[in-house]
Amino acid sequence: MAKKLNPKQLAYCRARAKGLTMEISMTKAGYICVGMTARSIGSRLETNANIREQIEQEKANLFNIHHINPEWVIKALCDIARNGELESNKVRAIELIGKTLAMFISREQIEDITDKATTGQLRQSISSAMEYIKKAQEN
């Protein structure tokens, strides 16, 4: 990291890495937002490359501490989808898996993709997605 962050900036980055909103992160970090909203100040703060880098580093640290990665999440969701006790939990797990694998996209996105992609590119994308799903089902 090129520039050292001050304590408020570090606290903000840690809060954002934990998934808190900009507003809550600003408050937890000790920022007092007078005249501007916490969201607008947070947005401006996050345009700083050092801040974005620190947030990503904090997220990576959290993942490492808790041994969580995207593969683990998909595996856990697949387990819930197959073996969950409540039907609503199974459906939610399947929905989250589908969203993670970008299976649910709007018609505008589909039209945009098909307008710009060649048939070969579309076939390759579908093939890659099917391989990913097959691997997830095997695990």
Secondary structure as UniProt FT lines:
FT   HELIX           7..17
FT   TURN            18..19
FT   HELIX           22..29
FT   HELIX           38..45
FT   TURN            46..47
FT   HELIX           49..66
FT   HELIX           70..83
FT   HELIX           87..100
FT   TURN            101..102
FT   HELIX           107..116
FT   HELIX           119..138
//
